[in-house]
Amino acid sequence: MEKSANFLFGGTNFNRKKFAPDFAKFKNRTVEDDDDDDDHNKKVSFFEQEEESEEEPEQEKIASSSKKRKRKSANSEPVEGFDVFKSSKKSRSKGKEVEQGTKDETLENPKKELYRRMEQDALSRKQYNIHVSGNNIPSPLKSFTELSSRYGCKKYILRNLAELGFKEPTPIQRQAIPILLSGRECFACAPTGSGKTFAFICPMLIKLKRHSTDGIRAVILSPARELAAQTAREGKKLIKGSKFNIRLMTKPLAKTADFSKLQCDVLISTPMRLKRAIKAKKIDLSKVEYLVLDESDKLFEQSMLKQIDGVVKACSNPSIIRSLFSATLPDSVEELARSIMHDAVRVIIGRKNTASETVKQKLVFAGTEEGKLLALRQSFAQSLNPPVLIFVQSKERAKQLYDELKCEDIRVGVIHSDLPPGERENAVDSFRAGETWVLIATDVIARGMDFKGINCVINYDFPDSASAYIHRIGRSGRAGRSGEAITFYTEEDVPFLRNIANTMRSSGCEVPSWIMTLKKKKWKKHRPKRDSISTRPKDSKIEQEE
Ligand SMILES: Nc1ncnc2c1ncn2[C@@H]1O[C@H](COP(=O)(O)OP(=O)(O)OP(=O)(O)O)[C@@H](O)[C@H]1O
């Protein structure tokens, strides 16, 4: 982390001599930034944020910051959140007036105003559990109305937010929106279901201002098509009443569209589809001003890295603002992120890599594969409280469990990567509409999917990593609602129990003490070969299928 800290705070330039008396006052005081567990030693002095800038109205600053940014350090450019410094310069030139005394204390003493502002920001961040690191970080939003007073946000966006029933910004929205609107790059880690989608769509739309025919100006990458479709749908809710065009890169669009003529402001795609279009020279991303990598840690996995690299390179506009969002942010991804980002701000809500605190989590020893099926049937017989989402470790097992449950009196659906796109879509839609009560799934929908009010997530098969666990159970307990997660384990999962137990503990769940005495095991992808779920003899299965 030493290296990352240097990166983030590199270029910080506090003139201790000039502000010696103030420094003495604040010397022992630190902003409560960066206090997630792996960063305990990294405390940022109030002064490390200080920078002077030319006076410029906030609106103009937003518009100009991305143009000015062109690979310049944010230290040398005006950034939202720095008006206190601007007034500092101005009032120094008017020193006499200050000496004579004016009624307004804040105008008299800009430094005081600066400290007051910094203290307010620190308090607000503390209240919302926001941890930030980087230079010149804009103040968190107090309310959505600040979007118009601070950033000139168009009325239709506020109207749409109100129509969605959003009364106030979530913590990630409070901090990420001003950062992105200030033309800064950012990588953010916030719990599942905490509103990250609007945290990146909202500033994107405000920054793009209005529909244009100039080609694609923003790209959002999602690791799975269901998530890409959901993000497009959510984005469309926010552009109601505007002429913006948000498009989902579907297979037919990728095949048939003439992208040079296509009316598209924001394109949402999986990396594979977009990379293919780039390779076929069908699409020009050189004007993209805004690139979001949603579920960034997944996108940076080896299997997608090449495609991501292709897209990032194709988005060649030097003023581009890139942002990374996820509920899990491994150190390795942070490192990688920094290698492609410029003077980025790091935002963590709560503690990094923890499960949602609104999900009640439970571990259940099922003994064997048969035991799991029995436990599942029992729990359904006792109380089936739909919607319920069941995760298994492979598509084969998804099919097997579906075959077992479909004949019972339960409305059950299944989704995995072997299904054709239409069937995958139907499975999601039916579950959303309440037509199916139980959805059996592989990890293909473990991330990002926002099914309203899932009561219970069942990890039928033990997840293969702590982050898979966090994302899976995060399909429940969203937007402040409560939820439940049950994780079955068998003998072969026991070596990895401690890892899940640690995650459970850090999100406030009780864990049997014996689990905490187990040896810590280095977490590798844990997908053991398991006995088949099917209980019926093969012949009877064939008969049924016929
Ligand atoms: N300010 C808000 N007030 C109330 N609800 C909100 C607000 N912002 C977003 N939501 C709702 O919260 C839910 C979760 O949001 P979202 O899907 O963006 O979560 P997320 O943080 O991206 O989760 P994940 O990590 O699982 O992808 C959605 O139903 C969304 O409509």
The ligand as an SDF file (V2000), in Angstrom:
LIG
                    3D

 31 33  0  0  0  0  0  0  0  0999 V2000
  -30.5600    7.9580   -3.8010 N   0  0  0  0  0  0  0  0  0  0  0  0
  -31.2740    6.8660   -3.7710 C   0  0  0  0  0  0  0  0  0  0  0  0
  -32.3360    6.7420   -2.9410 N   0  0  0  0  0  0  0  0  0  0  0  0
  -33.0560    5.6030   -2.9070 C   0  0  0  0  0  0  0  0  0  0  0  0
  -32.8180    4.5170   -3.6760 N   0  0  0  0  0  0  0  0  0  0  0  0
  -31.7770    4.5820   -4.5140 C   0  0  0  0  0  0  0  0  0  0  0  0
  -30.9560    5.7460   -4.6160 C   0  0  0  0  0  0  0  0  0  0  0  0
  -30.0130    5.5090   -5.5500 N   0  0  0  0  0  0  0  0  0  0  0  0
  -30.2250    4.2580   -6.0110 C   0  0  0  0  0  0  0  0  0  0  0  0
  -31.2770    3.7040   -5.4040 N   0  0  0  0  0  0  0  0  0  0  0  0
  -31.8280    2.3380   -5.6280 C   0  0  0  0  0  0  0  0  0  0  0  0
  -30.9870    1.4310   -4.9380 O   0  0  0  0  0  0  0  0  0  0  0  0
  -30.9850    0.1830   -5.6080 C   0  0  0  0  0  0  0  0  0  0  0  0
  -29.5550   -0.3170   -5.7530 C   0  0  0  0  0  0  0  0  0  0  0  0
  -28.8340    0.5360   -6.5820 O   0  0  0  0  0  0  0  0  0  0  0  0
  -27.7020    0.0060   -7.5610 P   0  0  0  0  0  0  0  0  0  0  0  0
  -28.2160   -1.1180   -8.3820 O   0  0  0  0  0  0  0  0  0  0  0  0
  -27.1310    1.1720   -8.2510 O   0  0  0  0  0  0  0  0  0  0  0  0
  -26.6730   -0.5930   -6.4910 O   0  0  0  0  0  0  0  0  0  0  0  0
  -25.1400   -0.9120   -6.6550 P   0  0  0  0  0  0  0  0  0  0  0  0
  -24.4340   -0.1720   -5.5930 O   0  0  0  0  0  0  0  0  0  0  0  0
  -24.7090   -0.6850   -8.0560 O   0  0  0  0  0  0  0  0  0  0  0  0
  -25.1280   -2.4570   -6.2950 O   0  0  0  0  0  0  0  0  0  0  0  0
  -24.1840   -3.6540   -6.8430 P   0  0  0  0  0  0  0  0  0  0  0  0
  -22.8760   -3.5370   -6.1570 O   0  0  0  0  0  0  0  0  0  0  0  0
  -24.9160   -4.8670   -6.4600 O   0  0  0  0  0  0  0  0  0  0  0  0
  -24.0580   -3.4630   -8.3170 O   0  0  0  0  0  0  0  0  0  0  0  0
  -31.6780    0.4000   -6.9230 C   0  0  0  0  0  0  0  0  0  0  0  0
  -32.9640   -0.1730   -6.8540 O   0  0  0  0  0  0  0  0  0  0  0  0
  -31.7740    1.8920   -7.0740 C   0  0  0  0  0  0  0  0  0  0  0  0
  -32.9250    2.2740   -7.7840 O   0  0  0  0  0  0  0  0  0  0  0  0
  1  2  1  0
  2  3  1  0
  2  7  2  0
  3  4  2  0
  4  5  1  0
  5  6  2  0
  6  7  1  0
  6 10  1  0
  7  8  1  0
  8  9  2  0
  9 10  1  0
 10 11  1  0
 11 12  1  0
 11 30  1  0
 12 13  1  0
 13 14  1  0
 13 28  1  0
 14 15  1  0
 15 16  1  0
 16 17  2  0
 16 18  1  0
 16 19  1  0
 19 20  1  0
 20 21  2  0
 20 22  1  0
 20 23  1  0
 23 24  1  0
 24 25  2  0
 24 26  1  0
 24 27  1  0
 28 29  1  0
 28 30  1  0
 30 31  1  0
M  END
$$$$
